[in-house]
Amino acid sequence: MIKDVLQQMQALAQAAGGPNPAREAGAAPAGGFAAELQRSLARVSNAQEAANLKAQAFELGEPGVALNDVMIDMQKASIAFQTTIQVRNRLVAAYQEIASMPV
């Protein structure tokens, strides 16, 4: 589920960026909306991964990992993911609205 949504968001980010020969040639990606969307997706993914790793560490009984830290990190990752879903929904709605406009 999460990976499917992230893949859809990444596809949307690539579509928003359009063809970019410099990016395909291995040059640094240009700034703009698509690049910021990619960075945001990476941050959400990193937050989820960090929360999962901390939860696993707690389950294994590693010292220095408190339950409240695990719960806070899980909530942060959940909120970040829910926000990403809402952004995607608004982008899709905006795209559909623009696509339905008469030319």
Secondary structure, DSSP 8 states (H G I E B T S, - for coil): -HHHHHHHHHHHHHHHH---HHHHTT-----SHHHHHHHHHHHHHHHHHHHHHHHHHHHTT-TT--HHHHHHHHHHHHHHHHHHHHHHHHHHHHHHHHHTS--
